[in-house]
Structures are given as structure tokens and as C-alpha cells.
Amino acid sequence: MFCSGKSLLFLALAWVLLAHLHSQSEAASNFDCCLRYTKSVIPSKAIIGFTEQLADEACDINAVIFYTKRKLAVCADPKQAWVKRAVRLLSLRVKKM
């Protein structure tokens, strides 16, 4: 059984596409999930926004991801008092706008 040139080209392109999609999905899942919390308290004046990460199939821990003026993403424990306070302040800022 021999394949035509077009079939071989199609199979090669399909393989490259699948390999690319697989590498992208692994990179995204590793990058998007917090794996541990910061040990530092981030001053609320340095925080410009946040998102919440919930533990599910993709991520192992619940976390609050703070975005700072320095363009950093910092993972924090949502059970910590300073994190709750910062989330409350940021939520009030958004409501005032």
C-alpha cells in the first residue's frame, strides 16, 4: 500500500498541527494556574486588578491572582485576611466607576 504525495502531505500537516495544539494546551495550563501562594503581603495601592482561580480539573488550588502596577501576577491565599481586604477594596473601586 502506497500513499499518494497529497495524502502524505496532508498527514504531515495534520501531525504538525496536532503537535502544535498539544504543546499550546500544556503551556497554557501550566501558565494559567497558581501552584502556590505568595508569602508577602501586597500593598493594596500596588494592585490594579484581580481574578479568582477555583480548584477544578485544571487547577489544584483556590487562589486570588492580583495584577500589580508593575505588570506582575501574584497568587494569594483567598483565606488570608489581607487578601479578603484587598479584594473588598478593589471591588468597591470598581463599583464607584
C-alpha positions as CSV (number, residue, x, y, z in Angstrom):
1,M,0.0,0.0,0.0
2,F,1.5,3.3,-1.1
3,C,0.1,6.7,-0.3
4,S,-0.1,9.5,-2.9
5,G,2.0,12.6,-2.4
6,K,-1.1,14.6,-1.5
7,S,-2.0,12.1,1.2
8,L,1.5,12.2,2.7
9,L,1.5,16.0,2.7
10,F,-1.9,16.0,4.4
11,L,-0.8,13.6,7.1
12,A,2.4,15.5,7.7
13,L,0.5,18.8,8.1
14,A,-2.1,17.2,10.3
15,W,0.7,15.8,12.6
16,V,2.4,19.2,12.8
17,L,-0.9,20.9,13.7
18,L,-1.7,18.3,16.4
19,A,1.8,18.6,17.9
20,H,1.4,22.4,18.0
21,L,-2.0,22.3,19.6
22,H,-0.8,19.8,22.2
23,S,2.2,21.9,23.2
24,Q,0.0,25.0,23.4
25,S,-2.5,23.4,25.7
26,E,0.2,22.2,28.0
27,A,1.8,25.6,28.1
28,A,-1.5,27.3,28.8
29,S,-2.5,25.0,31.6
30,N,0.9,25.4,33.3
31,F,0.9,29.2,33.0
32,D,-2.6,29.9,33.9
33,C,-2.8,28.1,37.2
34,C,-1.4,29.2,40.5
35,L,0.6,26.4,42.1
36,R,1.5,28.1,45.4
37,Y,0.8,31.3,47.3
38,T,3.0,34.4,47.8
39,K,4.4,34.7,51.3
40,S,4.4,38.5,51.0
41,V,1.6,40.9,51.7
42,I,1.0,43.1,48.6
43,P,0.0,46.7,49.4
44,S,-3.4,47.4,48.0
45,K,-2.1,50.6,46.4
46,A,0.1,48.4,44.2
47,I,-2.8,46.2,43.0
48,I,-4.7,47.3,39.9
49,G,-7.0,44.2,39.5
50,F,-7.6,40.6,40.3
51,T,-9.2,37.3,39.2
52,E,-10.2,34.3,41.2
53,Q,-9.0,30.8,40.5
54,L,-11.1,27.9,41.6
55,A,-9.8,24.5,42.2
56,D,-11.2,22.2,39.5
57,E,-9.8,19.8,36.9
58,A,-7.3,22.3,35.5
59,C,-6.1,24.0,38.7
60,D,-5.2,22.4,42.0
61,I,-5.8,25.2,44.5
62,N,-8.2,28.1,45.1
63,A,-6.4,31.4,44.7
64,V,-6.8,35.1,44.1
65,I,-4.5,36.4,41.3
66,F,-3.6,40.0,41.9
67,Y,-2.3,42.1,39.0
68,T,0.1,44.8,40.0
69,K,1.2,48.2,38.6
70,R,4.5,46.5,37.7
71,K,2.7,44.1,35.4
72,L,3.1,41.2,37.8
73,A,0.6,38.4,38.6
74,V,0.8,37.4,42.2
75,C,-1.0,34.3,43.6
76,A,-2.5,34.7,47.0
77,D,-4.4,32.6,49.5
78,P,-8.1,33.6,49.5
79,K,-8.4,32.6,53.2
80,Q,-5.8,35.2,54.3
81,A,-7.3,38.4,55.9
82,W,-5.1,40.8,53.8
83,V,-6.4,39.1,50.6
84,K,-10.0,39.4,51.6
85,R,-9.4,43.1,52.5
86,A,-7.7,43.8,49.1
87,V,-10.5,42.0,47.2
88,R,-13.1,44.0,49.0
89,L,-11.3,47.3,48.4
90,L,-10.8,46.5,44.7
91,S,-14.5,45.5,44.3
92,L,-15.5,48.9,45.9
93,R,-13.2,50.7,43.4
94,V,-15.0,49.0,40.5
95,K,-18.4,49.8,41.8
96,K,-17.5,53.5,42.2
97,M,-16.6,53.8,38.5
